[in-house]
Amino acid sequence: MKRISLAALALTTLAAAPALADRGPTQPEATAITATLAAAGFKSWNKIEYDPDGPKWKVDDARALNGKTYDLQLDANTYAIVKKDGD
């Protein structure tokens, strides 16, 4: 039987484990985010991602009813809009 070094085992484990990268919302999260965006006057958006470094939700190219687009950041727990940058 071959011996596997601890370092090789750790590398293999890290490579196989999913990264803690940005992810899309689950259905309940998407429902809550959609409700927040609609209540704030947004009619469409391109991409929603969870950023664990924040933690926060990032919404790209949210289009307001007036036609302007914004990149938004939402609180990870309350889904409240905490930052709004115009494009």
Backbone torsions as a table, in degrees:
resi	resn	phi	psi	omega
1	MET	NA	134.2	-179.5
2	LYS	-82.8	146.8	176.2
3	ARG	-94.8	137.1	176.9
4	ILE	-105.3	129.7	179.6
5	SER	-68.3	154.5	179.4
6	LEU	-62.0	-37.6	179.2
7	ALA	-64.8	-42.9	179.3
8	ALA	-64.8	-39.4	178.5
9	LEU	-65.0	-41.7	179.1
10	ALA	-63.8	-42.8	178.8
11	LEU	-63.0	-42.1	179.1
12	THR	-63.8	-42.2	179.6
13	THR	-64.6	-43.6	179.6
14	LEU	-64.8	-39.0	-179.5
15	ALA	-68.2	-31.6	-177.9
16	ALA	-84.2	-24.0	-178.0
17	ALA	-76.9	143.1	177.6
18	PRO	-68.2	142.3	179.1
19	ALA	-74.7	152.8	176.7
20	LEU	-86.3	56.5	-178.1
21	ALA	-89.0	174.6	176.4
22	ASP	-57.0	146.0	179.4
23	ARG	-138.3	161.6	175.7
24	GLY	-80.6	167.1	-178.8
25	PRO	-78.2	151.4	170.0
26	THR	-73.5	173.0	-179.8
27	GLN	-60.1	-47.0	178.4
28	PRO	-63.1	-37.9	177.7
29	GLU	-65.5	-43.4	179.7
30	ALA	-61.9	-38.4	178.6
31	THR	-63.3	-44.8	179.8
32	ALA	-66.4	-41.6	179.6
33	ILE	-65.4	-43.8	178.5
34	THR	-60.2	-41.8	178.8
35	ALA	-62.6	-42.7	178.3
36	THR	-62.7	-47.0	-177.9
37	LEU	-65.0	-42.5	179.4
38	ALA	-64.4	-41.8	179.5
39	ALA	-65.1	-27.7	179.7
40	ALA	-87.5	0.6	175.7
41	GLY	91.7	22.8	176.9
42	PHE	-99.5	138.7	-176.3
43	LYS	-107.3	-20.0	178.8
44	SER	-159.7	166.7	179.2
45	TRP	-162.3	162.8	-176.6
46	ASN	-93.9	-57.8	-172.0
47	LYS	-138.6	141.4	175.5
48	ILE	-122.4	127.2	179.1
49	GLU	-136.3	143.4	173.6
50	TYR	-88.8	128.3	178.0
51	ASP	-109.5	104.7	-177.2
52	PRO	-67.6	-16.1	179.6
53	ASP	-72.0	-22.0	-177.7
54	GLY	-72.8	-58.6	-18.4
55	PRO	-71.0	145.2	-178.0
56	LYS	-161.2	164.4	171.2
57	TRP	-100.5	136.2	176.8
58	LYS	-112.5	130.0	179.5
59	VAL	-119.6	119.0	-178.3
60	ASP	-93.9	137.1	172.5
61	ASP	53.7	50.9	175.3
62	ALA	-74.9	124.9	-176.8
63	ARG	-99.8	120.8	178.8
64	ALA	-79.1	166.9	179.3
65	LEU	-61.7	-25.0	178.5
66	ASN	-83.1	1.0	176.9
67	GLY	93.2	-11.9	178.8
68	LYS	-75.5	149.3	178.9
69	THR	-112.2	148.5	-177.3
70	TYR	-139.8	150.9	165.7
71	ASP	-98.7	129.3	-174.3
72	LEU	-117.6	154.9	169.1
73	GLN	-126.0	133.0	-179.2
74	LEU	-116.6	145.4	176.0
75	ASP	-59.9	137.2	-175.7
76	ALA	-66.7	-25.6	-176.8
77	ASN	-102.0	-40.4	-175.0
78	THR	-99.1	-15.0	-177.7
79	TYR	67.6	12.1	177.1
80	ALA	-71.0	144.2	177.5
81	ILE	-73.0	121.5	-178.3
82	VAL	-110.3	-15.1	178.5
83	LYS	-152.1	140.5	-178.1
84	LYS	-140.3	113.1	178.5
85	ASP	-111.6	124.8	177.8
86	GLY	-74.3	142.8	177.0
87	ASP	-88.2	NA	NA
